[in-house]
Amino acid sequence: MKALILILTLMASSSASAHSGRTNSEGCHNDKKRNEYHCHSGKSTPNIIKPVPKGFGVGSLTYNRKDWPHWVDADNDCQDARAEILIRDSKSPVKFKRNKPCNVSWGEWIDPYTAQTFYKASDIDIDHIVPLAHAHEMGGKYWTREQRRSFANDFENLLAVEDNANQSKGAQPPHEWMPRNKHFHCKYVKKWRYIKIKYGLQENLIEKTFINNLISSNGCN
C-alpha cells in the first residue's frame, strides 16, 4: 500500500511540474513555457486548446490597445482623427469647444448603425469598421507599431456612430454582430471586406460565407 501511495504521489508531482500557471475552475490555465492557454479534461476526452485570451502571451503577439496609436493629429492642425471624422460625417457645420477649432462639441450626425440623429458630440463614438482587436487576431499581431498606427487612423476604416451601438459591437465580426439598421448592411460588409483586403488581413471561412450570403440575398451592388 505504501509503495502504491508513493507511486501516485510521484505521478501527481510530475504532472504538476510539467505545466506552469494555476488552473481555474474549468481546469484551464496559461502555460508560460509554451505561450499557450489550454484546458485539462478527463481521460475520456482530449485536451481542448483555446486561443490565448487578452492579457496573456508576450510581446507584440498579445493584443494591447496601447500598441495601436489612435486619434493622432497627423497634419498638426490641432484636430485629431476623432475630430476630423466628426467634421467629415456631420450633416451640418460643427461647433467647437472654446475658441480654437480643435475639439468638436456639436454637429448633426445620422448614425448609420441605428439610423438615428444626434447633435452632441459626446453621444458619438468613432468606430473602427474592422476593429483593432479583430485586426490584431487576423494578422495585425505581426505588424510594426507604425503599421498599426496607420491602420488605427485610416479614415476609410472610421465612422461616426452612436456610442451605445459602438460598444455593443465591440470587436465582433459581421457573423456575430450587424448594425440594427438593415439598410446599411450592404455598405457595412462591403466596407469591412474592402478594409480586410486593403491591409491583407485574414478572412476565416465562417466570416467569408456569411458575407457572401448576405451580399447575395440582399442583392448588394
Phi, psi and omega in degrees: 000315180299322180295320180295317179298319180297318180296316180296321179296317180294321179296318180294320180295319180296319180295320182291322183285346182282350182229153177244140179100138179287151177271152176271191184295340180264005181079021182254150177199168178264118178272102185295328181294322181263355187051052186219141177253118181214170184239147177259126180250182180288179183294332186281343182231147181287162176296146179257119179273127180246154176299149177294121182288166180302137179100344178259169178093184182226155172056213186287350181282349177263130179290127175217119184303332180293340179278358180240080184303119182230166184059047177273158176258084188296325183257010176055041178254012180079356176259114179281182184299325178298311180298320181298319181287323176299319178292315182298318188269352179287138181276353177219162180305136182276162173245147184250159173285137180060207186263341182275140180278061184249299184257122182281135179245326182223154178183204177217107185241127173263107183293117181293339181281331182238348183067018178263156181255138180228150183241338179266128180298333180293344177272356186248134170252156172259112185267138168276114181308306169265108186299154181299316181296322178292317178300322178301312182294329186263021175134338182293344179297340181261002181281161172281167178299324180293321177295320179293322178298317180298316180295316185293341182242016180286115183301332180290342181255010185241140178220141173277116183225164178295138189299320180294324178295318179297318181291327179289331178289315183059230180251022186284140176282171184304325182286353177247338180208134174226151179303147177297329179282101184295335179293346181261358186301314181299311181298321183297309183290330177290321175295318180302308182294322179300315180294320180298317180291317181304321183256007177065033180277148181293151175230110183286170187296318181297315180298313182297315181296317180299313182295317179299317180294320180294316179299318181291313184288334180263358181060040181294131179269000000 
